[in-house]
Amino acid sequence: ISAVNSGELAAEAVAVSLAAQSAALAENADPGPALARMFEAANADIGAAVAADGRPELTTSAGCPSATLAAALVTPGAAAVANLGDSRVYLLRAGLLDQLTIDGDEGTRHLVAGADADAALDRDDAKELVGWVGRFEAAGGTPPRVDPRRPVAVTAGPGFSALAFRPQAGDVYCCCSDGVSDYADFGVIDLAAVLAALPPAEACRRLVA
């Protein structure tokens, strides 16, 4: 979602961050609070990647790397999912597919606040994101800049949703961006059928083909 070709930097920083945090997670960690901490750390790690990169254009407000994020953290007795922006987590359980996260965009924000569904989703800014990773304090200047060493709390602001629940044997989770969910929304792909029929790695390949 960055205005320059730096979204891959954010995505890579987040993937590395979440993998490292997952590997270091205590066996008895509560998935809900742990996942929120992981989102905050991933946001800070984007800032560290920007600072290490050194390109001045990456510290402009328009050019700072950013990404939407969806993740699931599952232990034998507890599970949690969370998202920022319009990336989603789905759960396939007993043949039924449910969207567990709430999209972090203006249309959904107004819908949750009680606005008429048609009015909320027909807004000109309905798809404008209200949450993402890659958020930092303003640093002033012209063009406006951000300070990648000063991350803004992303789980306390708009666009973040989270859900904790008890997992069941046979649950299948799908964490995806709108590059997959848009096709599912419009019936181009049958997400439930793909998740039910294929092993995880093969299902991923099918969904992004």
BELVEN-V31694 format. One record per helix or strand. SS is the DSSP state (H for helix, E for strand). FROM is the first residue (numbers start at 1). LEN is the number of residues. If there is no record, write none. Layout:
ss = <SS;SS>
from = <FROM;FROM>
len = <LEN;LEN>
This chain:
ss = <H;H;H;E;E;E;E;E;E;E;H;H;E;E;E;E;E;E;H;H;H>
from = <7;31;56;60;67;69;79;88;96;105;106;117;129;133;136;145;160;172;178;191;200>
len = <18;23;4;1;1;6;6;6;4;1;7;5;1;1;5;7;6;5;8;7;9>
